[in-house]
Amino acid sequence: MVDNDKQILKELKEIRTDIDYIKEHMIDTDMILTDDDVESIKEAEKDLKEGKTKRLV
């Protein structure tokens, strides 16, 4: 029983290490621009150049 518990703890530590690695290398999906986002930015830049809008900041 003790050996079984040790094995389980070892496996859990390995899983924790894997999870930590995955967390470090995950892409933040909020930082990815979709095609629609890119198109909206282009339209906004065009409107700005044409004087249809102004910068808020």
PyMOL Python script that loads the backbone (N, CA, C, O; Angstrom):
from pymol import cmd

cmd.read_pdbstr("""\
ATOM      1  N   MET A   1       0.822  -1.198   0.000  1.00  0.00           N
ATOM      2  CA  MET A   1       0.000   0.000   0.000  1.00  0.00           C
ATOM      3  C   MET A   1       0.862   1.256   0.000  1.00  0.00           C
ATOM      4  O   MET A   1       0.552   2.218  -0.703  1.00  0.00           O
ATOM      5  N   VAL A   2       1.936   1.258   0.779  1.00  0.00           N
ATOM      6  CA  VAL A   2       2.817   2.420   0.850  1.00  0.00           C
ATOM      7  C   VAL A   2       3.470   2.664  -0.505  1.00  0.00           C
ATOM      8  O   VAL A   2       3.566   3.809  -0.948  1.00  0.00           O
ATOM      9  N   ASP A   3       3.915   1.614  -1.161  1.00  0.00           N
ATOM     10  CA  ASP A   3       4.522   1.747  -2.488  1.00  0.00           C
ATOM     11  C   ASP A   3       3.521   2.316  -3.492  1.00  0.00           C
ATOM     12  O   ASP A   3       3.873   3.121  -4.354  1.00  0.00           O
ATOM     13  N   ASN A   4       2.284   1.886  -3.364  1.00  0.00           N
ATOM     14  CA  ASN A   4       1.239   2.380  -4.249  1.00  0.00           C
ATOM     15  C   ASN A   4       1.025   3.884  -4.038  1.00  0.00           C
ATOM     16  O   ASN A   4       0.883   4.633  -5.005  1.00  0.00           O
ATOM     17  N   ASP A   5       1.003   4.317  -2.790  1.00  0.00           N
ATOM     18  CA  ASP A   5       0.846   5.739  -2.473  1.00  0.00           C
ATOM     19  C   ASP A   5       2.021   6.549  -3.013  1.00  0.00           C
ATOM     20  O   ASP A   5       1.833   7.644  -3.544  1.00  0.00           O
ATOM     21  N   LYS A   6       3.219   6.016  -2.877  1.00  0.00           N
ATOM     22  CA  LYS A   6       4.402   6.702  -3.395  1.00  0.00           C
ATOM     23  C   LYS A   6       4.328   6.841  -4.912  1.00  0.00           C
ATOM     24  O   LYS A   6       4.677   7.880  -5.472  1.00  0.00           O
ATOM     25  N   GLN A   7       3.873   5.785  -5.560  1.00  0.00           N
ATOM     26  CA  GLN A   7       3.741   5.817  -7.017  1.00  0.00           C
ATOM     27  C   GLN A   7       2.711   6.868  -7.440  1.00  0.00           C
ATOM     28  O   GLN A   7       2.926   7.607  -8.401  1.00  0.00           O
ATOM     29  N   ILE A   8       1.603   6.925  -6.722  1.00  0.00           N
ATOM     30  CA  ILE A   8       0.567   7.916  -7.033  1.00  0.00           C
ATOM     31  C   ILE A   8       1.113   9.326  -6.846  1.00  0.00           C
ATOM     32  O   ILE A   8       0.886  10.191  -7.692  1.00  0.00           O
ATOM     33  N   LEU A   9       1.823   9.569  -5.762  1.00  0.00           N
ATOM     34  CA  LEU A   9       2.404  10.891  -5.516  1.00  0.00           C
ATOM     35  C   LEU A   9       3.419  11.258  -6.596  1.00  0.00           C
ATOM     36  O   LEU A   9       3.479  12.405  -7.040  1.00  0.00           O
ATOM     37  N   LYS A  10       4.214  10.276  -7.013  1.00  0.00           N
ATOM     38  CA  LYS A  10       5.186  10.526  -8.084  1.00  0.00           C
ATOM     39  C   LYS A  10       4.472  10.920  -9.374  1.00  0.00           C
ATOM     40  O   LYS A  10       4.872  11.868 -10.049  1.00  0.00           O
ATOM     41  N   GLU A  11       3.426  10.195  -9.708  1.00  0.00           N
ATOM     42  CA  GLU A  11       2.651  10.494 -10.916  1.00  0.00           C
ATOM     43  C   GLU A  11       2.016  11.885 -10.818  1.00  0.00           C
ATOM     44  O   GLU A  11       2.012  12.637 -11.792  1.00  0.00           O
ATOM     45  N   LEU A  12       1.486  12.220  -9.655  1.00  0.00           N
ATOM     46  CA  LEU A  12       0.874  13.538  -9.471  1.00  0.00           C
ATOM     47  C   LEU A  12       1.900  14.657  -9.635  1.00  0.00           C
ATOM     48  O   LEU A  12       1.595  15.697 -10.218  1.00  0.00           O
ATOM     49  N   LYS A  13       3.094  14.453  -9.130  1.00  0.00           N
ATOM     50  CA  LYS A  13       4.151  15.458  -9.284  1.00  0.00           C
ATOM     51  C   LYS A  13       4.523  15.629 -10.757  1.00  0.00           C
ATOM     52  O   LYS A  13       4.762  16.746 -11.215  1.00  0.00           O
ATOM     53  N   GLU A  14       4.571  14.527 -11.489  1.00  0.00           N
ATOM     54  CA  GLU A  14       4.874  14.601 -12.922  1.00  0.00           C
ATOM     55  C   GLU A  14       3.768  15.333 -13.674  1.00  0.00           C
ATOM     56  O   GLU A  14       4.039  16.127 -14.575  1.00  0.00           O
ATOM     57  N   ILE A  15       2.536  15.062 -13.302  1.00  0.00           N
ATOM     58  CA  ILE A  15       1.405  15.752 -13.927  1.00  0.00           C
ATOM     59  C   ILE A  15       1.466  17.242 -13.619  1.00  0.00           C
ATOM     60  O   ILE A  15       1.227  18.066 -14.502  1.00  0.00           O
ATOM     61  N   ARG A  16       1.781  17.596 -12.384  1.00  0.00           N
ATOM     62  CA  ARG A  16       1.896  19.004 -11.994  1.00  0.00           C
ATOM     63  C   ARG A  16       2.992  19.689 -12.812  1.00  0.00           C
ATOM     64  O   ARG A  16       2.815  20.822 -13.260  1.00  0.00           O
ATOM     65  N   THR A  17       4.108  19.012 -13.005  1.00  0.00           N
ATOM     66  CA  THR A  17       5.199  19.566 -13.814  1.00  0.00           C
ATOM     67  C   THR A  17       4.728  19.803 -15.247  1.00  0.00           C
ATOM     68  O   THR A  17       5.022  20.842 -15.840  1.00  0.00           O
ATOM     69  N   ASP A  18       4.003  18.843 -15.794  1.00  0.00           N
ATOM     70  CA  ASP A  18       3.475  18.991 -17.154  1.00  0.00           C
ATOM     71  C   ASP A  18       2.493  20.161 -17.242  1.00  0.00           C
ATOM     72  O   ASP A  18       2.537  20.941 -18.193  1.00  0.00           O
ATOM     73  N   ILE A  19       1.624  20.279 -16.267  1.00  0.00           N
ATOM     74  CA  ILE A  19       0.647  21.373 -16.258  1.00  0.00           C
ATOM     75  C   ILE A  19       1.356  22.719 -16.168  1.00  0.00           C
ATOM     76  O   ILE A  19       0.986  23.658 -16.873  1.00  0.00           O
ATOM     77  N   ASP A  20       2.354  22.825 -15.323  1.00  0.00           N
ATOM     78  CA  ASP A  20       3.111  24.078 -15.203  1.00  0.00           C
ATOM     79  C   ASP A  20       3.767  24.445 -16.528  1.00  0.00           C
ATOM     80  O   ASP A  20       3.771  25.612 -16.919  1.00  0.00           O
ATOM     81  N   TYR A  21       4.320  23.457 -17.216  1.00  0.00           N
ATOM     82  CA  TYR A  21       4.948  23.705 -18.521  1.00  0.00           C
ATOM     83  C   TYR A  21       3.910  24.205 -19.528  1.00  0.00           C
ATOM     84  O   TYR A  21       4.148  25.166 -20.259  1.00  0.00           O
ATOM     85  N   ILE A  22       2.772  23.545 -19.552  1.00  0.00           N
ATOM     86  CA  ILE A  22       1.705  23.935 -20.482  1.00  0.00           C
ATOM     87  C   ILE A  22       1.244  25.362 -20.192  1.00  0.00           C
ATOM     88  O   ILE A  22       1.057  26.148 -21.121  1.00  0.00           O
ATOM     89  N   LYS A  23       1.062  25.703 -18.932  1.00  0.00           N
ATOM     90  CA  LYS A  23       0.632  27.055 -18.567  1.00  0.00           C
ATOM     91  C   LYS A  23       1.637  28.100 -19.036  1.00  0.00           C
ATOM     92  O   LYS A  23       1.246  29.170 -19.504  1.00  0.00           O
ATOM     93  N   GLU A  24       2.906  27.804 -18.916  1.00  0.00           N
ATOM     94  CA  GLU A  24       3.946  28.749 -19.324  1.00  0.00           C
ATOM     95  C   GLU A  24       3.945  28.977 -20.830  1.00  0.00           C
ATOM     96  O   GLU A  24       4.309  30.058 -21.292  1.00  0.00           O
ATOM     97  N   HIS A  25       3.545  27.980 -21.592  1.00  0.00           N
ATOM     98  CA  HIS A  25       3.648  28.055 -23.044  1.00  0.00           C
ATOM     99  C   HIS A  25       2.304  28.226 -23.756  1.00  0.00           C
ATOM    100  O   HIS A  25       2.234  28.148 -24.983  1.00  0.00           O
ATOM    101  N   MET A  26       1.251  28.455 -22.992  1.00  0.00           N
ATOM    102  CA  MET A  26      -0.060  28.665 -23.602  1.00  0.00           C
ATOM    103  C   MET A  26      -0.114  30.023 -24.284  1.00  0.00           C
ATOM    104  O   MET A  26       0.481  30.992 -23.813  1.00  0.00           O
ATOM    105  N   ILE A  27      -0.819  30.081 -25.376  1.00  0.00           N
ATOM    106  CA  ILE A  27      -1.047  31.339 -26.073  1.00  0.00           C
ATOM    107  C   ILE A  27      -2.281  31.988 -25.465  1.00  0.00           C
ATOM    108  O   ILE A  27      -3.306  31.338 -25.261  1.00  0.00           O
ATOM    109  N   ASP A  28      -2.167  33.277 -25.180  1.00  0.00           N
ATOM    110  CA  ASP A  28      -3.308  34.022 -24.669  1.00  0.00           C
ATOM    111  C   ASP A  28      -4.229  34.324 -25.844  1.00  0.00           C
ATOM    112  O   ASP A  28      -3.891  35.134 -26.707  1.00  0.00           O
ATOM    113  N   THR A  29      -5.385  33.680 -25.879  1.00  0.00           N
ATOM    114  CA  THR A  29      -6.281  33.835 -27.026  1.00  0.00           C
ATOM    115  C   THR A  29      -6.788  35.259 -27.182  1.00  0.00           C
ATOM    116  O   THR A  29      -7.212  35.642 -28.272  1.00  0.00           O
ATOM    117  N   ASP A  30      -6.756  36.046 -26.126  1.00  0.00           N
ATOM    118  CA  ASP A  30      -7.168  37.445 -26.235  1.00  0.00           C
ATOM    119  C   ASP A  30      -6.152  38.270 -27.013  1.00  0.00           C
ATOM    120  O   ASP A  30      -6.453  39.390 -27.426  1.00  0.00           O
ATOM    121  N   MET A  31      -4.960  37.736 -27.218  1.00  0.00           N
ATOM    122  CA  MET A  31      -3.914  38.467 -27.933  1.00  0.00           C
ATOM    123  C   MET A  31      -3.882  38.126 -29.422  1.00  0.00           C
ATOM    124  O   MET A  31      -3.088  38.697 -30.170  1.00  0.00           O
ATOM    125  N   ILE A  32      -4.726  37.214 -29.850  1.00  0.00           N
ATOM    126  CA  ILE A  32      -4.748  36.788 -31.245  1.00  0.00           C
ATOM    127  C   ILE A  32      -5.828  37.570 -31.982  1.00  0.00           C
ATOM    128  O   ILE A  32      -6.976  37.626 -31.540  1.00  0.00           O
ATOM    129  N   LEU A  33      -5.456  38.169 -33.102  1.00  0.00           N
ATOM    130  CA  LEU A  33      -6.420  38.907 -33.910  1.00  0.00           C
ATOM    131  C   LEU A  33      -7.030  37.982 -34.957  1.00  0.00           C
ATOM    132  O   LEU A  33      -6.323  37.248 -35.648  1.00  0.00           O
ATOM    133  N   THR A  34      -8.344  38.031 -35.060  1.00  0.00           N
ATOM    134  CA  THR A  34      -9.024  37.271 -36.106  1.00  0.00           C
ATOM    135  C   THR A  34      -8.985  38.082 -37.400  1.00  0.00           C
ATOM    136  O   THR A  34      -8.606  39.253 -37.398  1.00  0.00           O
ATOM    137  N   ASP A  35      -9.373  37.456 -38.487  1.00  0.00           N
ATOM    138  CA  ASP A  35      -9.451  38.169 -39.766  1.00  0.00           C
ATOM    139  C   ASP A  35     -10.422  39.341 -39.662  1.00  0.00           C
ATOM    140  O   ASP A  35     -10.185  40.405 -40.234  1.00  0.00           O
ATOM    141  N   ASP A  36     -11.509  39.141 -38.934  1.00  0.00           N
ATOM    142  CA  ASP A  36     -12.495  40.202 -38.738  1.00  0.00           C
ATOM    143  C   ASP A  36     -11.888  41.375 -37.962  1.00  0.00           C
ATOM    144  O   ASP A  36     -12.146  42.537 -38.275  1.00  0.00           O
ATOM    145  N   ASP A  37     -11.079  41.056 -36.945  1.00  0.00           N
ATOM    146  CA  ASP A  37     -10.404  42.108 -36.173  1.00  0.00           C
ATOM    147  C   ASP A  37      -9.477  42.929 -37.058  1.00  0.00           C
ATOM    148  O   ASP A  37      -9.469  44.158 -36.990  1.00  0.00           O
ATOM    149  N   VAL A  38      -8.705  42.251 -37.881  1.00  0.00           N
ATOM    150  CA  VAL A  38      -7.759  42.933 -38.772  1.00  0.00           C
ATOM    151  C   VAL A  38      -8.515  43.835 -39.744  1.00  0.00           C
ATOM    152  O   VAL A  38      -8.109  44.971 -39.988  1.00  0.00           O
ATOM    153  N   GLU A  39      -9.602  43.330 -40.291  1.00  0.00           N
ATOM    154  CA  GLU A  39     -10.416  44.122 -41.222  1.00  0.00           C
ATOM    155  C   GLU A  39     -10.991  45.353 -40.520  1.00  0.00           C
ATOM    156  O   GLU A  39     -11.012  46.440 -41.097  1.00  0.00           O
ATOM    157  N   SER A  40     -11.452  45.191 -39.295  1.00  0.00           N
ATOM    158  CA  SER A  40     -11.990  46.325 -38.536  1.00  0.00           C
ATOM    159  C   SER A  40     -10.922  47.380 -38.285  1.00  0.00           C
ATOM    160  O   SER A  40     -11.199  48.577 -38.366  1.00  0.00           O
ATOM    161  N   ILE A  41      -9.722  46.950 -37.987  1.00  0.00           N
ATOM    162  CA  ILE A  41      -8.617  47.891 -37.765  1.00  0.00           C
ATOM    163  C   ILE A  41      -8.307  48.648 -39.052  1.00  0.00           C
ATOM    164  O   ILE A  41      -8.100  49.862 -39.030  1.00  0.00           O
ATOM    165  N   LYS A  42      -8.276  47.938 -40.158  1.00  0.00           N
ATOM    166  CA  LYS A  42      -8.011  48.594 -41.447  1.00  0.00           C
ATOM    167  C   LYS A  42      -9.087  49.630 -41.767  1.00  0.00           C
ATOM    168  O   LYS A  42      -8.782  50.727 -42.234  1.00  0.00           O
ATOM    169  N   GLU A  43     -10.344  49.274 -41.513  1.00  0.00           N
ATOM    170  CA  GLU A  43     -11.442  50.211 -41.757  1.00  0.00           C
ATOM    171  C   GLU A  43     -11.316  51.439 -40.855  1.00  0.00           C
ATOM    172  O   GLU A  43     -11.538  52.565 -41.300  1.00  0.00           O
ATOM    173  N   ALA A  44     -10.964  51.223 -39.600  1.00  0.00           N
ATOM    174  CA  ALA A  44     -10.809  52.339 -38.666  1.00  0.00           C
ATOM    175  C   ALA A  44      -9.664  53.252 -39.094  1.00  0.00           C
ATOM    176  O   ALA A  44      -9.784  54.474 -39.013  1.00  0.00           O
ATOM    177  N   GLU A  45      -8.565  52.675 -39.545  1.00  0.00           N
ATOM    178  CA  GLU A  45      -7.434  53.486 -40.019  1.00  0.00           C
ATOM    179  C   GLU A  45      -7.828  54.298 -41.252  1.00  0.00           C
ATOM    180  O   GLU A  45      -7.437  55.457 -41.391  1.00  0.00           O
ATOM    181  N   LYS A  46      -8.601  53.686 -42.140  1.00  0.00           N
ATOM    182  CA  LYS A  46      -9.069  54.380 -43.342  1.00  0.00           C
ATOM    183  C   LYS A  46      -9.975  55.547 -42.949  1.00  0.00           C
ATOM    184  O   LYS A  46      -9.832  56.655 -43.466  1.00  0.00           O
ATOM    185  N   ASP A  47     -10.909  55.289 -42.028  1.00  0.00           N
ATOM    186  CA  ASP A  47     -11.807  56.349 -41.560  1.00  0.00           C
ATOM    187  C   ASP A  47     -11.028  57.487 -40.920  1.00  0.00           C
ATOM    188  O   ASP A  47     -11.378  58.654 -41.093  1.00  0.00           O
ATOM    189  N   LEU A  48      -9.981  57.157 -40.187  1.00  0.00           N
ATOM    190  CA  LEU A  48      -9.150  58.175 -39.543  1.00  0.00           C
ATOM    191  C   LEU A  48      -8.459  59.040 -40.594  1.00  0.00           C
ATOM    192  O   LEU A  48      -8.435  60.266 -40.487  1.00  0.00           O
ATOM    193  N   LYS A  49      -7.906  58.397 -41.595  1.00  0.00           N
ATOM    194  CA  LYS A  49      -7.218  59.136 -42.664  1.00  0.00           C
ATOM    195  C   LYS A  49      -8.180  60.034 -43.440  1.00  0.00           C
ATOM    196  O   LYS A  49      -7.810  61.125 -43.874  1.00  0.00           O
ATOM    197  N   GLU A  50      -9.410  59.567 -43.608  1.00  0.00           N
ATOM    198  CA  GLU A  50     -10.405  60.333 -44.364  1.00  0.00           C
ATOM    199  C   GLU A  50     -11.093  61.398 -43.508  1.00  0.00           C
ATOM    200  O   GLU A  50     -11.921  62.160 -44.007  1.00  0.00           O
ATOM    201  N   GLY A  51     -10.750  61.447 -42.230  1.00  0.00           N
ATOM    202  CA  GLY A  51     -11.342  62.449 -41.347  1.00  0.00           C
ATOM    203  C   GLY A  51     -12.746  62.106 -40.880  1.00  0.00           C
ATOM    204  O   GLY A  51     -13.445  62.969 -40.349  1.00  0.00           O
ATOM    205  N   LYS A  52     -13.167  60.870 -41.065  1.00  0.00           N
ATOM    206  CA  LYS A  52     -14.503  60.445 -40.640  1.00  0.00           C
ATOM    207  C   LYS A  52     -14.563  60.172 -39.137  1.00  0.00           C
ATOM    208  O   LYS A  52     -15.641  60.052 -38.554  1.00  0.00           O
ATOM    209  N   THR A  53     -13.404  60.078 -38.538  1.00  0.00           N
ATOM    210  CA  THR A  53     -13.327  59.806 -37.104  1.00  0.00           C
ATOM    211  C   THR A  53     -12.081  60.472 -36.561  1.00  0.00           C
ATOM    212  O   THR A  53     -11.270  60.995 -37.325  1.00  0.00           O
ATOM    213  N   LYS A  54     -11.921  60.457 -35.241  1.00  0.00           N
ATOM    214  CA  LYS A  54     -10.715  61.023 -34.640  1.00  0.00           C
ATOM    215  C   LYS A  54     -10.232  60.097 -33.536  1.00  0.00           C
ATOM    216  O   LYS A  54     -10.978  59.262 -33.026  1.00  0.00           O
ATOM    217  N   ARG A  55      -8.979  60.266 -33.186  1.00  0.00           N
ATOM    218  CA  ARG A  55      -8.389  59.444 -32.125  1.00  0.00           C
ATOM    219  C   ARG A  55      -8.993  59.838 -30.782  1.00  0.00           C
ATOM    220  O   ARG A  55      -9.227  61.017 -30.517  1.00  0.00           O
ATOM    221  N   LEU A  56      -9.236  58.861 -29.955  1.00  0.00           N
ATOM    222  CA  LEU A  56      -9.765  59.122 -28.621  1.00  0.00           C
ATOM    223  C   LEU A  56      -8.655  59.390 -27.620  1.00  0.00           C
ATOM    224  O   LEU A  56      -8.873  60.022 -26.587  1.00  0.00           O
ATOM    225  N   VAL A  57      -7.487  58.913 -27.932  1.00  0.00           N
ATOM    226  CA  VAL A  57      -6.359  59.066 -26.999  1.00  0.00           C
ATOM    227  C   VAL A  57      -5.323  59.971 -27.601  1.00  0.00           C
ATOM    228  O   VAL A  57      -4.293  60.231 -26.979  1.00  0.00           O
TER     229      VAL A  57
END
""", "prot")
cmd.dss("prot")
cmd.show_as("cartoon", "prot")
cmd.util.cbc("prot")
cmd.orient("prot")
